[in-house]
Amino acid sequence: MYSRKNVGPSKDNNIRSDAEVQDGYTVQQQEQYTKYLRKLKNDFEETWCKKKKYTFDFKEFDRVKTLGTGAFGRVVLLKHLKSYKLYAMKVLEKEKIVKMKQVEHTLYEKRILEAIRFPFTVYMELSFKDNSYVYFIMPFVPGGEMFTHLRRLGKFEEPLAKFYASQVILALEYLHFCNLVYRDLKPENILIDKNGFLKITDFGFCKLLQGRTWTLCGTPEYLAPELILSKGYGFSVDWWSFGVLLFEMNAGYPPFYANEPMKTYEKIVAGKYRCPSGFNSDLRDLIRNILQVDITHRYGVMKNGVMDYKNHRWFKGLEWESILNCRTQPPYVPKYRGPDDTTNFERYEDEPMKTSPICLYESEFFDF
């Protein structure tokens, strides 16, 4: 498998329509769904404006094992000693965050994880800090990363790729409706829950967007041309990344890659790629309309918005409302032997956390 390095609604809120979604998504259905998105956006904005305070006692939890590692820290599985409930705790080292100039991104990630609530995104239960670290505590998603399953299978069969793609589209639609640009879509940042549905995670590059932004961030193979060229960009970069993800799910490798990042960037800016022979005409057409260097012709940011996706031939027969409410039977469900099963995650060495006797970088994390 190709490898790379980094640079829901409740029952009461189920979206239903008299028409069955078989061959597309009607304007009326989208209007109804938009009302629901407005409610979610209002909820997001109300939470965004509140400063939350949490209480946390490590003595009430057992540190089970490390689930993953990254540039700034690690993710650890926690078990509550009384309720036996499991959590994923993201531990970020203050010193590394400051040295890598990621303080603003970390503070943004905290606020975003507190405020978002959608079936296909993770969220934060609570957060806290000590002298050396900041901590995000989130629900444990036991199915592991999409990347792990994609590497094991080589590529996804088309029904599974279509099932996953629909959830990513809905998640991006929600984030963009809340004025959030995600900027780091890739299989490593998508988790699979015990029932087979997706959860987008790692909001370290996510940003509340007003107008355009210019920051270069993300993973080389997934960067959009306008981001590489420092033209200033908006939500269009997420849809480009979705096109790369769609290609990789169906092919097993991304459309643009080379041994060096600069050569990868050259291929992206040129917009040249070759689809495998196994791609059918509908999939080729969908990818062609997403991987458009000219954003005025890119699906997701054109006049019809996400309706270009929901009514595309490749998604014919998909019931979007059933996907949204997690009523569709997933084509694949990860093996899950019990609440604390971590076999879907890679094995990592556990390292002790050494807390400084003095508070480090107090001013930088004053607002955390």
N, C-alpha and C positions, 0 to 999 in steps of 0.2 A: 504493500500500500504506500502511496506517495505520502511523505511527511514534510512538515514545514515548521518554521519558527515564527513567533509573533513579532512584529515591529509594534375560578370561572363563574360564569353566571350561576346564581342560585336557581332553584326550581321556579321561584316566583318571577325570575327575570328571563326565563327561556324565550328566545325569539322564535315565534311561530308564524306561519302564514297559511292561508287557505290553499295556496298553490304548492304542489310538490316540486322540489328543486330537482329536476331531471336533466334538462337540456340547457340550463343557464340560470341566471339570477336576474329577476325582474327589477325594474326601477322602483316599483312599490316595495319590494322586499328590502332593497338597499335603503330606501327612505325610512322604513321601519327600523332597520338595523342602526341607521345613523342616529336615531333618537336614543337608542340604547347606548351608543358610543358617547353621546353628549352627557348622559348620566355618569358614565365611567370617567369622563374627563372632568366633570364637576367634582367627583369624589377625589380624583387625583389632585386637583388644584387645592381643594380644602385641606388635604393631608400635607401637601407641599408647603403650605403656609404655616403649618403648626410645627413647633419645636418639641419633639418628643423626649421624655426622660424615662430611662429604664433602670430597673434594679436587677442585678445578676450576681449570683453566688456560685463560684466554681465548685464549692463543696457539694452542691446538689447534683453535680453532673460527673459522669465517668467518661474520660477521653478514650474512645475505643481504638481508632486507628486513623492514619492519614489516607485521605481519598485522592488527593492531587496536590501538585506543587506548581508554583509559578514564579515570576520574576520578583514579586514583592512579599511572598509568603506561601501559605499552604491552606488547604481545606481539610478539616478534621471532623470525623464523625463523633458526635456526642450522644450519650444516653442519659436521660433524666433518671436518677436513682429511685425515685418514688413512682412516677408514672410509666417509666420505661420507654417514653417517647423519644424518638431519634431526631437529631438535628444535624445539619451540615454547618460547621462553624468556619468561616473564612477568617484567617489570621493574617494580618498585614503588618509588616515591620515598619515602624515610623521612619527609621533611619534610611531604609531603602527607598521609601516613598519620597522622602525629601531629596535624596541624592539623584533620583530619576526624574525629579520635578513633576511628580504626579499627585501633589497634595490637592490641587483643585479637582482633579478627576476623582480622587478618593472621596472627597466631601460631596461631590455630585452623585457618585454611586450610592452613597448612604441615603441621601434624600430621595433618590429615584426608587431604590428598593423599598423604602418605607411607604412610598405613595402609590406604586403601581399595583393593580389587582386585575389579572386577566388569566383565563384558563391555561394559556400557553407561555407564561412567563413565571419565573421564580419571584418571590417577594421576601421581605425581611420580617422576622418575628421580633427581633430586638437587636440593639447594638450597644457597645460600650468600649471603653479604652482603659489602658493602664499606663505605666511609665514608659513602656517600650513598644506596645502593640495597639492596634485597633482591631475590633472584632465585629463581624457580621454574623448573626445567627439566623439560619433559614431552614425551612423544612428539608428533610433528607429525601432525595429523589433516587431510588435504588436501582434504576435501570442502567445507569452509567451514561457515558457520552455517546452521541451518535457516531463520532469518529471511531470509537472502539468497535462498534458493530459494523460500520462500513469497511473498516480495515479487515475484519474477520470474514465478511461475506464477499469482499472484492468490489461489489457494487450492489445496489438495491434493485430488485425487480420493479417494474414500472408501477404496479398498484401500490407498493409500499412507498416509492418515491413520490407518487401523487398524493398519498395520504399525508406524508410529512410536509410536502410543499404547501398544501392547503392551510395547514396550521401555521406555518411560517408567514404566509401571506396575511392571515388574520391577525397574527401578533404584530407584524409591521404596520398594518392598518391602524391597529389600536395605538401603538406607540406614536406614530405620526399624527394621529388625531389629537394626542396629548402634547404635540409639538416636541416630541423626543426623537432625535436622530440616534440610531444605535451604533453604527460604525464598526462593528466587529463580528459580523455574522460569519460563521464557519462551523463545521461539524463538531469541533472541539468545544464550542460554546452552546451546544444544544444537548440537553439531557432527556432521557426517556424515562417516564414514570412506570410504576409497577403494572399499570393497565395498558401501556403501549403508546400513550400520548406524549407529546413533546413539552419541554419547558426550556425556554431560552434563558440562559444564565450569563453571568459575568458582564455587568453593566459599567465596567471601568472606563470605557470610552464613550458611553452614552451622554448626551448633552441636551439640555432644554434649549431649543433653537428659536432665535428671533432673527429672521432674515437669513443671512449666509454666515458660514464659518470657514476658516482656512487651515485649521490644524491638520497636520499629516499624522495620521494614526490608523492602526489596523494591521492586517496581515498582508504581506506583499501580493500574493496570488489573488486576493479578494478586493484589492483597492480599485476604485473607479477611476477612469481616465481624468475626470475633472479634479479629483483629489490629488492625483499625482502631479498634474500640471499647475497646481496652486491657483486655480481660477476662482476659488470661492465656490462653495457647494452647499446643498441642502439635503433633502430627503432622497434625492436621486441616487446618492451613493449606496443606500441600503438596498435599493431595487437592483442595482448592478450586482452587488454582492449576492443577492438572492439568485440572480441568473447564474453566477458562478457555482453557487451551492446546488442549484438544480442540475447543472451539467455534471458536477462531481458525484452527486447521488446516483445518477444514471450511468456514469462512465467509470467511476472509481478513481478518477483523477481530475484535477481542475483544467479548464480550457487554456489557461495561460500559466506556464511555468518554465523556469530555466535554472541553471546552476547558480546564477548570481541575481540578486534583486533587481539591479539596473536593467538586465536583459529581460527580466519578467516585465518590468515597467514598460519597456519598449514595445513588447508584444501587446500589452493591454492598451496602450495609447493608439497603436495601429489597429486594434480591434480585429485582429486576424486569428482565427481558430479553426479547428476541423472537428466536426462531429463524428463519433464512431458510426460504423455502418449499421449498428443495431438500433440507432435512434430512428423512430418513425417520423413521418412527415409532420405530424401535429407537434411533437416534441421539438423538432428542429425549428418549426415556425415560432413556437413560443420562445425558445432560447434566442433566436435571431431578433425578436422584438424586445428582448430585455437587454441583451449585450449590444446595445446601440451606443456608440461613442457620442453621438449627438443626442443630448438629453431630451430635446424636443420630440424625438421619435422613440423614446424609451417607455415601455410599459410601466405604469405606476405613477408617472408624473405628467401624463398627457391629460387631455380634457376629460376622458372617462374614468380616470383614476384606477382604482382596483377593479372596477367593472371589466376592464380589459382582461384581467386574469379570470375573474369569476365566470365570464362568458366565453372563454377561449375553448376551442375544440378539444384540447388535451384534457380539460377538466369535465368534459361532457359526462353527464350521469352522476356527478358528485353532488351530494346534498350538503351544502355549506352549513345550513342550520344544524344539521345532525352532527357535523364535525365540531362546530362551535360548542354545542352542548354535550360533547363527548358521548354521543349515543351510537356512533358508527363503530362497528366491530373492527379493531385494528388488525391489519394483515399480519402483524408480528408483535408478540408480547415477550419481553425479556424473561429469562428464567429467574424465578424469584422463590427462594425456599423459606423465607420468613422475614420478619421485620428488620433484623440486623444483618441480612445477607449482603455482603459487599463484593461478591464474586464478579460483578459486572464492572468493577473498577480495577485499574492497574495496581500493582503492589508497590508501595513506597516504604522507605525506611522512616520510622518515627524518630523525630529529633526533639530533645527537650527544649522548652521555651525558657530563655533566661531573661528575667525581668530586671531592669536597671533599678538601683536603690533610689535614683532621682528621676524626676519627670523629664523625659526628653522631648524637645521640640514642642514645648507647651503652647507657645504662641501660634505655631503653624496649625495645631489641631485644637485651638481654643473653641472653635465653633462645632466641633464634632459632637 
